[in-house]
Amino acid sequence: MTETGSMTETGGRDEAAAISIHLDALLGERQMTLTELSDRVGVTVVNLSVLKNGRARAIRFSTLAALCRVLDCQPGDLIRYDADQPAPTQPAPTQPAPTQSAETR
C-alpha cells in the first residue's frame, strides 16, 4: 500500500473508488429534494450534488451527522464500502526525456 498525496493506492487501484454514496436513493425514499435537504442540513446544493454524484473525496463528520439526522438514517445507509469496486487509477504521466547539455553531446 502506498500513499500518493491524499490518495491511498493498493495494487495500482484507488481505494476511494470502493466507497459509494446512496444519497439519491435515500432522498427518493423520503420524497425529499436536494434543495430541501440543503436547507435543512445547511450545506449548499452544489456540495450535496457533488456528494450525491460520487465526486466528493471527503465528508466532514458534522455534515455526515447532519445528513443522518435529517434523513433519519445511519452512516452505513448513506455510505457503503465494496472492496471489489476499486477502479484502476490513472497511470502516472510520463516525463519527457531530459535534454542533453552541450557538454554531454
C-alpha positions in Angstrom: 0.0 0.0 0.0 1.4 3.4 -0.9 0.3 6.9 -0.1 0.1 9.3 -3.1 -0.9 12.8 -1.9 -4.1 12.1 0.0 -5.0 9.1 -2.1 -4.2 5.6 -0.8 -3.4 3.1 -3.5 -3.4 -0.7 -3.2 -2.0 -2.6 -6.2 -2.5 0.3 -8.5 -6.1 0.8 -7.5 -7.7 3.8 -5.8 -9.4 2.6 -2.7 -11.6 5.6 -2.5 -13.4 4.3 -5.6 -14.7 1.5 -3.4 -16.8 4.0 -1.5 -20.3 4.7 -2.8 -22.8 7.2 -1.7 -26.5 6.4 -1.6 -27.9 9.9 -1.1 -30.1 9.7 -4.2 -31.8 6.6 -3.0 -32.4 8.0 0.5 -33.8 11.2 -1.0 -36.2 9.2 -3.2 -37.4 7.0 -0.3 -38.1 10.1 1.7 -39.6 12.1 -1.2 -37.2 14.9 -0.5 -35.4 17.2 -3.0 -31.8 18.1 -2.9 -32.8 21.7 -2.3 -34.9 20.8 0.7 -32.1 18.7 2.1 -29.7 21.6 1.6 -32.0 24.0 3.5 -32.4 21.5 6.4 -28.8 20.5 6.6 -27.1 23.8 5.9 -24.9 22.5 3.1 -25.0 24.1 -0.4 -26.9 22.3 -3.2 -23.7 22.3 -5.2 -21.8 20.4 -2.4 -24.6 18.0 -1.9 -24.7 17.4 -5.7 -21.0 16.6 -5.7 -21.6 14.1 -2.8 -24.7 12.6 -4.5 -22.9 12.1 -7.8 -19.9 10.4 -6.2 -17.4 13.1 -7.0 -16.7 14.0 -3.3 -13.3 13.0 -2.0 -14.1 13.7 1.7 -17.0 14.4 4.0 -16.9 16.1 7.4 -18.3 14.2 10.3 -20.5 17.2 11.2 -22.0 17.0 7.6 -22.5 13.3 7.9 -24.2 13.7 11.3 -26.5 16.4 9.9 -27.4 14.2 6.9 -28.1 11.3 9.1 -30.3 13.4 11.5 -32.3 14.9 8.6 -32.6 11.7 6.6 -33.2 9.6 9.8 -30.6 7.1 8.8 -27.3 5.6 9.9 -23.9 6.4 8.2 -23.9 2.9 6.7 -27.3 3.7 5.0 -25.6 6.6 3.2 -22.1 5.3 2.6 -21.0 1.8 1.5 -17.6 0.2 1.0 -17.3 -2.5 -1.6 -13.8 -4.0 -1.7 -14.5 -5.4 -5.2 -15.2 -2.0 -6.7 -11.9 0.0 -6.8 -11.3 1.3 -10.2 -7.8 1.4 -11.7 -6.0 4.6 -11.1 -4.8 6.8 -13.9 -1.3 5.9 -15.0 1.3 8.5 -13.9 2.1 11.0 -16.7 5.3 10.2 -18.5 8.1 12.7 -18.1 9.9 13.8 -21.3 13.4 12.6 -21.5 15.9 15.1 -20.1 17.7 17.0 -22.8 21.4 16.6 -23.2 23.5 19.6 -22.4 26.2 20.8 -24.8 28.9 19.2 -22.6 27.5 15.6 -22.9 27.0 15.7 -26.7 
